[in-house]
Each structure stands twice: as structure tokens, then as C-alpha cells.
Amino acid sequence: MENNIADTASLAGQHCTACRKGTPPAAPEEIASLLARLPDWQVVEEDGIARLERVFVFSNFAQALSFTIRVGKLAEQAGHHPAILTEWGRVRVSWWTHIIGGLHRNDFIMAARTDRALAE
């Protein structure tokens, strides 16, 4: 468990790189390697696009909303925005790089930052 925490913290501290149309998505090997550092996340496919997704559980709506706002602030700071569904006691966060229609290293960095925001 400690190793996963260190891996997540290390990933969260990395810098995102600008993606442009034509930037290749992460290779399957890179996705597997990065996903291993984020044990609570999974890769899902929606509308033919791979996304990194996690569901966070809270005791009430106020906690879920507070977390949603923290993730929103992170997204604004990075200029990279997830899909966020906030419900009573639950928040689903999905990261993917819209311009390339798939996953990029940036999505894993932002997922690690999302995990870090949970502890704040």
C-alpha cells in the first residue's frame, strides 16, 4: 500500500504536456504501467473512447459537492477538464484527452491529483 501511495504522489507531481490534434494516445503498455500506479482507477470505454474512471464515496451530498469543487479547481488550474457526475454521497470522475479521443499520460497525472484532492 505504501508503494502505491508513493507512486500516486510521484505521478501527481509530474507536469502535464500540451496535447494537440494528432498527438498519439498512450500505448497499451504505457496505460497498463500508469494504471498500476492508480489502483482505484479503471479504464472504461464509452462511445468508443477509452477513459480513466473512479467513483468516490462520501457520507452525504455536501462532502461530495465539496470534493467536486476541489476537482474542478484542479481542472481549471491544469486546463484539462474531466466529466464529473455528483450525486448524493458519490462522485464519478472520468478523465480522457478530448482532442485525441483517448488516454494520454496527462489523464493519469490528473487522476493522481484527484486522489490527492480526496485527502485535502
Backbone as XML, in Angstrom:
<?xml version="1.0"?>
<chain id="A" units="angstrom">
  <residue number="1" name="MET">
    <atom name="N" x="0.825" y="-1.200" z="0.000"/>
    <atom name="CA" x="0.000" y="0.000" z="0.000"/>
    <atom name="C" x="0.859" y="1.249" z="0.000"/>
  </residue>
  <residue number="2" name="GLU">
    <atom name="N" x="1.907" y="1.288" z="0.829"/>
    <atom name="CA" x="2.777" y="2.463" z="0.873"/>
    <atom name="C" x="3.384" y="2.748" z="-0.485"/>
  </residue>
  <residue number="3" name="ASN">
    <atom name="N" x="3.765" y="1.704" z="-1.217"/>
    <atom name="CA" x="4.348" y="1.879" z="-2.533"/>
    <atom name="C" x="3.352" y="2.548" z="-3.474"/>
  </residue>
  <residue number="4" name="ASN">
    <atom name="N" x="2.062" y="2.156" z="-3.411"/>
    <atom name="CA" x="1.044" y="2.782" z="-4.244"/>
    <atom name="C" x="0.873" y="4.247" z="-3.900"/>
  </residue>
  <residue number="5" name="ILE">
    <atom name="N" x="0.938" y="4.593" z="-2.625"/>
    <atom name="CA" x="0.821" y="5.995" z="-2.208"/>
    <atom name="C" x="1.988" y="6.791" z="-2.766"/>
  </residue>
  <residue number="6" name="ALA">
    <atom name="N" x="3.184" y="6.255" z="-2.677"/>
    <atom name="CA" x="4.363" y="6.943" z="-3.214"/>
    <atom name="C" x="4.266" y="7.073" z="-4.726"/>
  </residue>
  <residue number="7" name="ASP">
    <atom name="N" x="3.810" y="6.021" z="-5.412"/>
    <atom name="CA" x="3.647" y="6.078" z="-6.862"/>
    <atom name="C" x="2.633" y="7.140" z="-7.259"/>
  </residue>
  <residue number="8" name="THR">
    <atom name="N" x="1.511" y="7.192" z="-6.542"/>
    <atom name="CA" x="0.487" y="8.176" z="-6.837"/>
    <atom name="C" x="1.002" y="9.589" z="-6.599"/>
  </residue>
  <residue number="9" name="ALA">
    <atom name="N" x="1.708" y="9.801" z="-5.487"/>
    <atom name="CA" x="2.255" y="11.129" z="-5.185"/>
    <atom name="C" x="3.266" y="11.542" z="-6.241"/>
  </residue>
  <residue number="10" name="SER">
    <atom name="N" x="4.103" y="10.626" z="-6.659"/>
    <atom name="CA" x="5.095" y="10.916" z="-7.689"/>
    <atom name="C" x="4.409" y="11.297" z="-9.003"/>
  </residue>
  <residue number="11" name="LEU">
    <atom name="N" x="3.397" y="10.573" z="-9.374"/>
    <atom name="CA" x="2.654" y="10.855" z="-10.599"/>
    <atom name="C" x="1.942" y="12.201" z="-10.503"/>
  </residue>
  <residue number="12" name="ALA">
    <atom name="N" x="1.346" y="12.488" z="-9.360"/>
    <atom name="CA" x="0.628" y="13.750" z="-9.169"/>
    <atom name="C" x="1.548" y="14.957" z="-9.290"/>
  </residue>
  <residue number="13" name="GLY">
    <atom name="N" x="2.823" y="14.787" z="-8.979"/>
    <atom name="CA" x="3.781" y="15.881" z="-9.043"/>
    <atom name="C" x="4.351" y="16.133" z="-10.426"/>
  </residue>
  <residue number="14" name="GLN">
    <atom name="N" x="4.031" y="15.269" z="-11.372"/>
    <atom name="CA" x="4.545" y="15.461" z="-12.727"/>
    <atom name="C" x="3.776" y="16.574" z="-13.438"/>
  </residue>
  <residue number="15" name="HIS">
    <atom name="N" x="4.382" y="17.106" z="-14.496"/>
    <atom name="CA" x="3.757" y="18.187" z="-15.266"/>
    <atom name="C" x="3.028" y="17.616" z="-16.470"/>
  </residue>
  <residue number="16" name="CYS">
    <atom name="N" x="1.877" y="18.181" z="-16.749"/>
    <atom name="CA" x="1.133" y="17.815" z="-17.948"/>
    <atom name="C" x="1.787" y="18.498" z="-19.151"/>
  </residue>
  <residue number="17" name="THR">
    <atom name="N" x="1.723" y="17.836" z="-20.294"/>
    <atom name="CA" x="2.244" y="18.409" z="-21.527"/>
    <atom name="C" x="1.087" y="18.760" z="-22.437"/>
  </residue>
  <residue number="18" name="ALA">
    <atom name="N" x="1.256" y="19.782" z="-23.228"/>
    <atom name="CA" x="0.192" y="20.215" z="-24.129"/>
    <atom name="C" x="-0.050" y="19.158" z="-25.202"/>
  </residue>
  <residue number="19" name="CYS">
    <atom name="N" x="-1.305" y="18.853" z="-25.426"/>
    <atom name="CA" x="-1.681" y="17.922" z="-26.491"/>
    <atom name="C" x="-2.346" y="18.711" z="-27.606"/>
  </residue>
  <residue number="20" name="ARG">
    <atom name="N" x="-2.042" y="18.294" z="-28.815"/>
    <atom name="CA" x="-2.667" y="18.903" z="-29.985"/>
    <atom name="C" x="-3.292" y="17.792" z="-30.822"/>
  </residue>
  <residue number="21" name="LYS">
    <atom name="N" x="-4.142" y="18.179" z="-31.713"/>
    <atom name="CA" x="-4.711" y="17.200" z="-32.629"/>
    <atom name="C" x="-3.556" y="16.474" z="-33.310"/>
  </residue>
  <residue number="22" name="GLY">
    <atom name="N" x="-3.621" y="15.182" z="-33.357"/>
    <atom name="CA" x="-2.552" y="14.396" z="-33.943"/>
    <atom name="C" x="-1.583" y="13.818" z="-32.925"/>
  </residue>
  <residue number="23" name="THR">
    <atom name="N" x="-1.643" y="14.312" z="-31.670"/>
    <atom name="CA" x="-0.824" y="13.718" z="-30.611"/>
    <atom name="C" x="-1.314" y="12.286" z="-30.418"/>
  </residue>
  <residue number="24" name="PRO">
    <atom name="N" x="-0.412" y="11.321" z="-30.436"/>
    <atom name="CA" x="-0.881" y="9.932" z="-30.275"/>
    <atom name="C" x="-1.348" y="9.663" z="-28.844"/>
  </residue>
  <residue number="25" name="PRO">
    <atom name="N" x="-2.373" y="8.837" z="-28.719"/>
    <atom name="CA" x="-2.782" y="8.431" z="-27.369"/>
    <atom name="C" x="-1.716" y="7.524" z="-26.764"/>
  </residue>
  <residue number="26" name="ALA">
    <atom name="N" x="-1.820" y="7.316" z="-25.475"/>
    <atom name="CA" x="-0.886" y="6.432" z="-24.777"/>
    <atom name="C" x="-0.983" y="5.021" z="-25.352"/>
  </residue>
  <residue number="27" name="ALA">
    <atom name="N" x="0.164" y="4.385" z="-25.461"/>
    <atom name="CA" x="0.220" y="2.993" z="-25.931"/>
    <atom name="C" x="-0.322" y="2.071" z="-24.850"/>
  </residue>
  <residue number="28" name="PRO">
    <atom name="N" x="-0.841" y="0.922" z="-25.221"/>
    <atom name="CA" x="-1.377" y="-0.018" z="-24.226"/>
    <atom name="C" x="-0.395" y="-0.349" z="-23.099"/>
  </residue>
  <residue number="29" name="GLU">
    <atom name="N" x="0.902" y="-0.465" z="-23.411"/>
    <atom name="CA" x="1.897" y="-0.769" z="-22.385"/>
    <atom name="C" x="2.017" y="0.383" z="-21.386"/>
  </residue>
  <residue number="30" name="GLU">
    <atom name="N" x="1.993" y="1.613" z="-21.890"/>
    <atom name="CA" x="2.076" y="2.777" z="-21.002"/>
    <atom name="C" x="0.824" y="2.874" z="-20.138"/>
  </residue>
  <residue number="31" name="ILE">
    <atom name="N" x="-0.328" y="2.616" z="-20.730"/>
    <atom name="CA" x="-1.589" y="2.644" z="-19.970"/>
    <atom name="C" x="-1.526" y="1.628" z="-18.833"/>
  </residue>
  <residue number="32" name="ALA">
    <atom name="N" x="-1.088" y="0.422" z="-19.123"/>
    <atom name="CA" x="-1.005" y="-0.626" z="-18.091"/>
    <atom name="C" x="-0.043" y="-0.224" z="-16.980"/>
  </residue>
  <residue number="33" name="SER">
    <atom name="N" x="1.088" y="0.344" z="-17.348"/>
    <atom name="CA" x="2.087" y="0.763" z="-16.360"/>
    <atom name="C" x="1.555" y="1.888" z="-15.474"/>
  </residue>
  <residue number="34" name="LEU">
    <atom name="N" x="0.923" y="2.874" z="-16.081"/>
    <atom name="CA" x="0.386" y="4.007" z="-15.315"/>
    <atom name="C" x="-0.807" y="3.588" z="-14.468"/>
  </residue>
  <residue number="35" name="LEU">
    <atom name="N" x="-1.650" y="2.728" z="-15.002"/>
    <atom name="CA" x="-2.823" y="2.258" z="-14.263"/>
    <atom name="C" x="-2.412" y="1.486" z="-13.014"/>
  </residue>
  <residue number="36" name="ALA">
    <atom name="N" x="-1.297" y="0.792" z="-13.073"/>
    <atom name="CA" x="-0.798" y="0.050" z="-11.911"/>
    <atom name="C" x="-0.448" y="0.986" z="-10.764"/>
  </residue>
  <residue number="37" name="ARG">
    <atom name="N" x="-0.172" y="2.251" z="-11.080"/>
    <atom name="CA" x="0.163" y="3.243" z="-10.053"/>
    <atom name="C" x="-1.092" y="3.882" z="-9.459"/>
  </residue>
  <residue number="38" name="LEU">
    <atom name="N" x="-2.257" y="3.584" z="-10.042"/>
    <atom name="CA" x="-3.539" y="4.148" z="-9.603"/>
    <atom name="C" x="-4.537" y="3.012" z="-9.375"/>
  </residue>
  <residue number="39" name="PRO">
    <atom name="N" x="-4.363" y="2.262" z="-8.297"/>
    <atom name="CA" x="-5.133" y="1.030" z="-8.115"/>
    <atom name="C" x="-6.647" y="1.203" z="-7.995"/>
  </residue>
  <residue number="40" name="ASP">
    <atom name="N" x="-7.129" y="2.388" z="-7.671"/>
    <atom name="CA" x="-8.571" y="2.587" z="-7.509"/>
    <atom name="C" x="-9.252" y="3.059" z="-8.787"/>
  </residue>
  <residue number="41" name="TRP">
    <atom name="N" x="-8.473" y="3.237" z="-9.852"/>
    <atom name="CA" x="-8.998" y="3.705" z="-11.127"/>
    <atom name="C" x="-9.109" y="2.537" z="-12.093"/>
  </residue>
  <residue number="42" name="GLN">
    <atom name="N" x="-9.988" y="2.697" z="-13.070"/>
    <atom name="CA" x="-10.114" y="1.689" z="-14.111"/>
    <atom name="C" x="-10.272" y="2.370" z="-15.465"/>
  </residue>
  <residue number="43" name="VAL">
    <atom name="N" x="-9.883" y="1.655" z="-16.496"/>
    <atom name="CA" x="-10.089" y="2.146" z="-17.849"/>
    <atom name="C" x="-11.431" y="1.598" z="-18.320"/>
  </residue>
  <residue number="44" name="VAL">
    <atom name="N" x="-12.288" y="2.502" z="-18.764"/>
    <atom name="CA" x="-13.591" y="2.118" z="-19.306"/>
    <atom name="C" x="-13.697" y="2.700" z="-20.709"/>
  </residue>
  <residue number="45" name="GLU">
    <atom name="N" x="-14.555" y="2.120" z="-21.495"/>
    <atom name="CA" x="-14.779" y="2.652" z="-22.835"/>
    <atom name="C" x="-16.207" y="3.157" z="-22.924"/>
  </residue>
  <residue number="46" name="GLU">
    <atom name="N" x="-16.341" y="4.376" z="-23.399"/>
    <atom name="CA" x="-17.658" y="4.970" z="-23.582"/>
    <atom name="C" x="-17.661" y="5.672" z="-24.927"/>
  </residue>
  <residue number="47" name="ASP">
    <atom name="N" x="-18.646" y="5.365" z="-25.744"/>
    <atom name="CA" x="-18.730" y="5.931" z="-27.093"/>
    <atom name="C" x="-17.456" y="5.670" z="-27.890"/>
  </residue>
  <residue number="48" name="GLY">
    <atom name="N" x="-16.840" y="4.508" z="-27.663"/>
    <atom name="CA" x="-15.636" y="4.138" z="-28.393"/>
    <atom name="C" x="-14.370" y="4.842" z="-27.942"/>
  </residue>
  <residue number="49" name="ILE">
    <atom name="N" x="-14.435" y="5.544" z="-26.810"/>
    <atom name="CA" x="-13.288" y="6.298" z="-26.297"/>
    <atom name="C" x="-12.880" y="5.741" z="-24.940"/>
  </residue>
  <residue number="50" name="ALA">
    <atom name="N" x="-11.588" y="5.420" z="-24.802"/>
    <atom name="CA" x="-11.065" y="4.953" z="-23.519"/>
    <atom name="C" x="-11.004" y="6.126" z="-22.549"/>
  </residue>
  <residue number="51" name="ARG">
    <atom name="N" x="-11.471" y="5.899" z="-21.344"/>
    <atom name="CA" x="-11.481" y="6.917" z="-20.289"/>
    <atom name="C" x="-10.968" y="6.290" z="-18.999"/>
  </residue>
  <residue number="52" name="LEU">
    <atom name="N" x="-10.393" y="7.120" z="-18.172"/>
    <atom name="CA" x="-9.922" y="6.706" z="-16.859"/>
    <atom name="C" x="-10.991" y="7.131" z="-15.868"/>
  </residue>
  <residue number="53" name="GLU">
    <atom name="N" x="-11.502" y="6.190" z="-15.077"/>
    <atom name="CA" x="-12.663" y="6.494" z="-14.240"/>
    <atom name="C" x="-12.513" y="5.938" z="-12.830"/>
  </residue>
  <residue number="54" name="ARG">
    <atom name="N" x="-13.049" y="6.708" z="-11.893"/>
    <atom name="CA" x="-13.126" y="6.265" z="-10.498"/>
    <atom name="C" x="-14.383" y="6.844" z="-9.872"/>
  </residue>
  <residue number="55" name="VAL">
    <atom name="N" x="-14.981" y="6.053" z="-8.992"/>
    <atom name="CA" x="-16.124" y="6.512" z="-8.207"/>
    <atom name="C" x="-15.649" y="6.725" z="-6.778"/>
  </residue>
  <residue number="56" name="PHE">
    <atom name="N" x="-15.926" y="7.905" z="-6.246"/>
    <atom name="CA" x="-15.571" y="8.267" z="-4.876"/>
    <atom name="C" x="-16.856" y="8.268" z="-4.052"/>
  </residue>
  <residue number="57" name="VAL">
    <atom name="N" x="-16.805" y="7.705" z="-2.851"/>
    <atom name="CA" x="-17.985" y="7.585" z="-1.995"/>
    <atom name="C" x="-17.819" y="8.491" z="-0.778"/>
  </residue>
  <residue number="58" name="PHE">
    <atom name="N" x="-18.908" y="9.195" z="-0.430"/>
    <atom name="CA" x="-18.915" y="10.134" z="0.691"/>
    <atom name="C" x="-20.138" y="9.871" z="1.568"/>
  </residue>
  <residue number="59" name="SER">
    <atom name="N" x="-20.143" y="10.483" z="2.730"/>
    <atom name="CA" x="-21.237" y="10.271" z="3.682"/>
    <atom name="C" x="-22.494" y="11.066" z="3.358"/>
  </residue>
  <residue number="60" name="ASN">
    <atom name="N" x="-22.345" y="12.106" z="2.543"/>
    <atom name="CA" x="-23.504" y="12.947" z="2.245"/>
    <atom name="C" x="-23.248" y="13.780" z="0.992"/>
  </residue>
  <residue number="61" name="PHE">
    <atom name="N" x="-24.242" y="14.544" z="0.608"/>
    <atom name="CA" x="-24.126" y="15.357" z="-0.599"/>
    <atom name="C" x="-23.143" y="16.508" z="-0.417"/>
  </residue>
  <residue number="62" name="ALA">
    <atom name="N" x="-23.111" y="17.112" z="0.745"/>
    <atom name="CA" x="-22.217" y="18.253" z="0.984"/>
    <atom name="C" x="-20.748" y="17.848" z="0.789"/>
  </residue>
  <residue number="63" name="GLN">
    <atom name="N" x="-20.365" y="16.674" z="1.287"/>
    <atom name="CA" x="-18.991" y="16.198" z="1.110"/>
    <atom name="C" x="-18.698" y="15.919" z="-0.366"/>
  </residue>
  <residue number="64" name="ALA">
    <atom name="N" x="-19.657" y="15.318" z="-1.049"/>
    <atom name="CA" x="-19.490" y="15.026" z="-2.477"/>
    <atom name="C" x="-19.337" y="16.318" z="-3.267"/>
  </residue>
  <residue number="65" name="LEU">
    <atom name="N" x="-20.149" y="17.311" z="-2.939"/>
    <atom name="CA" x="-20.082" y="18.591" z="-3.633"/>
    <atom name="C" x="-18.757" y="19.309" z="-3.359"/>
  </residue>
  <residue number="66" name="SER">
    <atom name="N" x="-18.301" y="19.285" z="-2.126"/>
    <atom name="CA" x="-17.031" y="19.901" z="-1.768"/>
    <atom name="C" x="-15.886" y="19.270" z="-2.564"/>
  </residue>
  <residue number="67" name="PHE">
    <atom name="N" x="-15.894" y="17.958" z="-2.682"/>
    <atom name="CA" x="-14.868" y="17.260" z="-3.452"/>
    <atom name="C" x="-14.959" y="17.644" z="-4.931"/>
  </residue>
  <residue number="68" name="THR">
    <atom name="N" x="-16.161" y="17.706" z="-5.455"/>
    <atom name="CA" x="-16.364" y="18.100" z="-6.852"/>
    <atom name="C" x="-15.759" y="19.469" z="-7.119"/>
  </residue>
  <residue number="69" name="ILE">
    <atom name="N" x="-15.940" y="20.384" z="-6.208"/>
    <atom name="CA" x="-15.377" y="21.731" z="-6.364"/>
    <atom name="C" x="-13.854" y="21.681" z="-6.350"/>
  </residue>
  <residue number="70" name="ARG">
    <atom name="N" x="-13.272" y="20.878" z="-5.468"/>
    <atom name="CA" x="-11.805" y="20.748" z="-5.433"/>
    <atom name="C" x="-11.270" y="20.189" z="-6.751"/>
  </residue>
  <residue number="71" name="VAL">
    <atom name="N" x="-11.938" y="19.193" z="-7.288"/>
    <atom name="CA" x="-11.514" y="18.614" z="-8.565"/>
    <atom name="C" x="-11.688" y="19.644" z="-9.686"/>
  </residue>
  <residue number="72" name="GLY">
    <atom name="N" x="-12.757" y="20.394" z="-9.634"/>
    <atom name="CA" x="-12.976" y="21.444" z="-10.630"/>
    <atom name="C" x="-11.877" y="22.496" z="-10.618"/>
  </residue>
  <residue number="73" name="LYS">
    <atom name="N" x="-11.428" y="22.866" z="-9.437"/>
    <atom name="CA" x="-10.329" y="23.839" z="-9.325"/>
    <atom name="C" x="-9.035" y="23.264" z="-9.896"/>
  </residue>
  <residue number="74" name="LEU">
    <atom name="N" x="-8.758" y="22.001" z="-9.615"/>
    <atom name="CA" x="-7.578" y="21.345" z="-10.189"/>
    <atom name="C" x="-7.644" y="21.357" z="-11.717"/>
  </residue>
  <residue number="75" name="ALA">
    <atom name="N" x="-8.811" y="21.043" z="-12.235"/>
    <atom name="CA" x="-9.005" y="21.000" z="-13.683"/>
    <atom name="C" x="-8.766" y="22.377" z="-14.305"/>
  </residue>
  <residue number="76" name="GLU">
    <atom name="N" x="-9.284" y="23.397" z="-13.689"/>
    <atom name="CA" x="-9.089" y="24.762" z="-14.202"/>
    <atom name="C" x="-7.625" y="25.155" z="-14.176"/>
  </residue>
  <residue number="77" name="GLN">
    <atom name="N" x="-6.924" y="24.825" z="-13.096"/>
    <atom name="CA" x="-5.503" y="25.146" z="-12.992"/>
    <atom name="C" x="-4.698" y="24.470" z="-14.094"/>
  </residue>
  <residue number="78" name="ALA">
    <atom name="N" x="-5.062" y="23.245" z="-14.440"/>
    <atom name="CA" x="-4.317" y="22.478" z="-15.438"/>
    <atom name="C" x="-4.821" y="22.733" z="-16.862"/>
  </residue>
  <residue number="79" name="GLY">
    <atom name="N" x="-6.006" y="23.317" z="-16.986"/>
    <atom name="CA" x="-6.593" y="23.492" z="-18.313"/>
    <atom name="C" x="-6.983" y="22.152" z="-18.930"/>
  </residue>
  <residue number="80" name="HIS">
    <atom name="N" x="-7.334" y="21.211" z="-18.082"/>
    <atom name="CA" x="-7.697" y="19.858" z="-18.524"/>
    <atom name="C" x="-8.914" y="19.451" z="-17.705"/>
  </residue>
  <residue number="81" name="HIS">
    <atom name="N" x="-10.017" y="19.141" z="-18.364"/>
    <atom name="CA" x="-11.294" y="19.025" z="-17.668"/>
    <atom name="C" x="-11.913" y="17.636" z="-17.804"/>
  </residue>
  <residue number="82" name="PRO">
    <atom name="N" x="-12.305" y="17.041" z="-16.666"/>
    <atom name="CA" x="-12.930" y="15.717" z="-16.676"/>
    <atom name="C" x="-14.446" y="15.826" z="-16.804"/>
  </residue>
  <residue number="83" name="ALA">
    <atom name="N" x="-15.063" y="14.690" z="-16.970"/>
    <atom name="CA" x="-16.503" y="14.588" z="-16.770"/>
    <atom name="C" x="-16.684" y="14.257" z="-15.292"/>
  </residue>
  <residue number="84" name="ILE">
    <atom name="N" x="-17.566" y="14.982" z="-14.635"/>
    <atom name="CA" x="-17.813" y="14.764" z="-13.213"/>
    <atom name="C" x="-19.316" y="14.622" z="-13.006"/>
  </residue>
  <residue number="85" name="LEU">
    <atom name="N" x="-19.712" y="13.544" z="-12.373"/>
    <atom name="CA" x="-21.112" y="13.334" z="-12.009"/>
    <atom name="C" x="-21.185" y="13.325" z="-10.490"/>
  </residue>
  <residue number="86" name="THR">
    <atom name="N" x="-21.882" y="14.303" z="-9.935"/>
    <atom name="CA" x="-22.019" y="14.430" z="-8.487"/>
    <atom name="C" x="-23.432" y="14.028" z="-8.090"/>
  </residue>
  <residue number="87" name="GLU">
    <atom name="N" x="-23.503" y="13.072" z="-7.177"/>
    <atom name="CA" x="-24.786" y="12.595" z="-6.666"/>
    <atom name="C" x="-24.719" y="12.602" z="-5.141"/>
  </residue>
  <residue number="88" name="TRP">
    <atom name="N" x="-25.798" y="12.221" z="-4.504"/>
    <atom name="CA" x="-25.788" y="12.135" z="-3.052"/>
    <atom name="C" x="-24.763" y="11.083" z="-2.652"/>
  </residue>
  <residue number="89" name="GLY">
    <atom name="N" x="-23.721" y="11.514" z="-1.941"/>
    <atom name="CA" x="-22.729" y="10.596" z="-1.391"/>
    <atom name="C" x="-21.817" y="9.931" z="-2.402"/>
  </residue>
  <residue number="90" name="ARG">
    <atom name="N" x="-21.754" y="10.461" z="-3.612"/>
    <atom name="CA" x="-20.983" y="9.767" z="-4.643"/>
    <atom name="C" x="-20.573" y="10.747" z="-5.744"/>
  </residue>
  <residue number="91" name="VAL">
    <atom name="N" x="-19.323" y="10.612" z="-6.202"/>
    <atom name="CA" x="-18.823" y="11.421" z="-7.322"/>
    <atom name="C" x="-18.082" y="10.490" z="-8.281"/>
  </residue>
  <residue number="92" name="ARG">
    <atom name="N" x="-18.474" y="10.525" z="-9.533"/>
    <atom name="CA" x="-17.766" y="9.758" z="-10.564"/>
    <atom name="C" x="-16.940" y="10.754" z="-11.382"/>
  </residue>
  <residue number="93" name="VAL">
    <atom name="N" x="-15.647" y="10.489" z="-11.479"/>
    <atom name="CA" x="-14.735" y="11.351" z="-12.231"/>
    <atom name="C" x="-14.175" y="10.537" z="-13.389"/>
  </residue>
  <residue number="94" name="SER">
    <atom name="N" x="-14.245" y="11.099" z="-14.584"/>
    <atom name="CA" x="-13.718" y="10.444" z="-15.779"/>
    <atom name="C" x="-12.760" y="11.392" z="-16.492"/>
  </residue>
  <residue number="95" name="TRP">
    <atom name="N" x="-11.535" y="10.926" z="-16.682"/>
    <atom name="CA" x="-10.507" y="11.702" z="-17.386"/>
    <atom name="C" x="-10.213" y="11.067" z="-18.735"/>
  </residue>
  <residue number="96" name="TRP">
    <atom name="N" x="-10.092" y="11.878" z="-19.755"/>
    <atom name="CA" x="-9.568" y="11.478" z="-21.057"/>
    <atom name="C" x="-9.207" y="12.756" z="-21.785"/>
  </residue>
  <residue number="97" name="THR">
    <atom name="N" x="-8.404" y="12.625" z="-22.796"/>
    <atom name="CA" x="-7.963" y="13.802" z="-23.545"/>
    <atom name="C" x="-8.859" y="13.944" z="-24.767"/>
  </residue>
  <residue number="98" name="HIS">
    <atom name="N" x="-9.733" y="14.917" z="-24.700"/>
    <atom name="CA" x="-10.766" y="15.105" z="-25.711"/>
    <atom name="C" x="-10.182" y="15.262" z="-27.116"/>
  </residue>
  <residue number="99" name="ILE">
    <atom name="N" x="-9.143" y="16.074" z="-27.246"/>
    <atom name="CA" x="-8.616" y="16.407" z="-28.574"/>
    <atom name="C" x="-8.018" y="15.201" z="-29.305"/>
  </residue>
  <residue number="100" name="ILE">
    <atom name="N" x="-7.571" y="14.192" z="-28.553"/>
    <atom name="CA" x="-7.026" y="12.995" z="-29.205"/>
    <atom name="C" x="-7.992" y="11.819" z="-29.123"/>
  </residue>
  <residue number="101" name="GLY">
    <atom name="N" x="-9.104" y="12.016" z="-28.430"/>
    <atom name="CA" x="-10.121" y="10.962" z="-28.347"/>
    <atom name="C" x="-9.637" y="9.710" z="-27.647"/>
  </residue>
  <residue number="102" name="GLY">
    <atom name="N" x="-8.867" y="9.887" z="-26.574"/>
    <atom name="CA" x="-8.366" y="8.741" z="-25.838"/>
    <atom name="C" x="-7.535" y="9.159" z="-24.647"/>
  </residue>
  <residue number="103" name="LEU">
    <atom name="N" x="-6.747" y="8.229" z="-24.154"/>
    <atom name="CA" x="-5.957" y="8.476" z="-22.951"/>
    <atom name="C" x="-4.544" y="8.950" z="-23.283"/>
  </residue>
  <residue number="104" name="HIS">
    <atom name="N" x="-4.080" y="9.863" z="-22.480"/>
    <atom name="CA" x="-2.724" y="10.408" z="-22.566"/>
    <atom name="C" x="-2.149" y="10.366" z="-21.154"/>
  </residue>
  <residue number="105" name="ARG">
    <atom name="N" x="-0.851" y="10.448" z="-21.033"/>
    <atom name="CA" x="-0.204" y="10.472" z="-19.713"/>
    <atom name="C" x="-0.829" y="11.547" z="-18.819"/>
  </residue>
  <residue number="106" name="ASN">
    <atom name="N" x="-1.216" y="12.673" z="-19.400"/>
    <atom name="CA" x="-1.843" y="13.762" z="-18.639"/>
    <atom name="C" x="-3.060" y="13.286" z="-17.844"/>
  </residue>
  <residue number="107" name="ASP">
    <atom name="N" x="-3.827" y="12.377" z="-18.406"/>
    <atom name="CA" x="-5.026" y="11.887" z="-17.723"/>
    <atom name="C" x="-4.669" y="11.139" z="-16.444"/>
  </residue>
  <residue number="108" name="PHE">
    <atom name="N" x="-3.573" y="10.403" z="-16.481"/>
    <atom name="CA" x="-3.116" y="9.670" z="-15.305"/>
    <atom name="C" x="-2.550" y="10.623" z="-14.257"/>
  </residue>
  <residue number="109" name="ILE">
    <atom name="N" x="-1.880" y="11.670" z="-14.715"/>
    <atom name="CA" x="-1.383" y="12.701" z="-13.794"/>
    <atom name="C" x="-2.566" y="13.361" z="-13.096"/>
  </residue>
  <residue number="110" name="MET">
    <atom name="N" x="-3.596" y="13.698" z="-13.850"/>
    <atom name="CA" x="-4.763" y="14.355" z="-13.251"/>
    <atom name="C" x="-5.542" y="13.402" z="-12.345"/>
  </residue>
  <residue number="111" name="ALA">
    <atom name="N" x="-5.574" y="12.124" z="-12.675"/>
    <atom name="CA" x="-6.216" y="11.149" z="-11.779"/>
    <atom name="C" x="-5.464" y="11.085" z="-10.457"/>
  </residue>
  <residue number="112" name="ALA">
    <atom name="N" x="-4.135" y="11.110" z="-10.513"/>
    <atom name="CA" x="-3.336" y="11.098" z="-9.281"/>
    <atom name="C" x="-3.590" y="12.365" z="-8.473"/>
  </residue>
  <residue number="113" name="ARG">
    <atom name="N" x="-3.720" y="13.490" z="-9.149"/>
    <atom name="CA" x="-4.035" y="14.737" z="-8.456"/>
    <atom name="C" x="-5.431" y="14.701" z="-7.851"/>
  </residue>
  <residue number="114" name="THR">
    <atom name="N" x="-6.342" y="14.020" z="-8.526"/>
    <atom name="CA" x="-7.708" y="13.854" z="-7.999"/>
    <atom name="C" x="-7.661" y="13.034" z="-6.716"/>
  </residue>
  <residue number="115" name="ASP">
    <atom name="N" x="-6.872" y="11.966" z="-6.717"/>
    <atom name="CA" x="-6.703" y="11.168" z="-5.496"/>
    <atom name="C" x="-6.137" y="12.023" z="-4.370"/>
  </residue>
  <residue number="116" name="ARG">
    <atom name="N" x="-5.166" y="12.850" z="-4.697"/>
    <atom name="CA" x="-4.552" y="13.735" z="-3.688"/>
    <atom name="C" x="-5.598" y="14.714" z="-3.141"/>
  </residue>
  <residue number="117" name="ALA">
    <atom name="N" x="-6.489" y="15.197" z="-4.010"/>
    <atom name="CA" x="-7.534" y="16.134" z="-3.563"/>
    <atom name="C" x="-8.494" y="15.473" z="-2.573"/>
  </residue>
  <residue number="118" name="LEU">
    <atom name="N" x="-8.637" y="14.173" z="-2.664"/>
    <atom name="CA" x="-9.505" y="13.454" z="-1.722"/>
    <atom name="C" x="-8.998" y="13.601" z="-0.298"/>
  </residue>
  <residue number="119" name="ALA">
    <atom name="N" x="-7.668" y="13.635" z="-0.146"/>
    <atom name="CA" x="-7.077" y="13.721" z="1.185"/>
    <atom name="C" x="-7.088" y="15.140" z="1.753"/>
  </residue>
  <residue number="120" name="GLU">
    <atom name="N" x="-7.382" y="16.116" z="0.932"/>
    <atom name="CA" x="-7.355" y="17.531" z="1.385"/>
    <atom name="C" x="-8.572" y="17.885" z="2.190"/>
  </residue>
</chain>
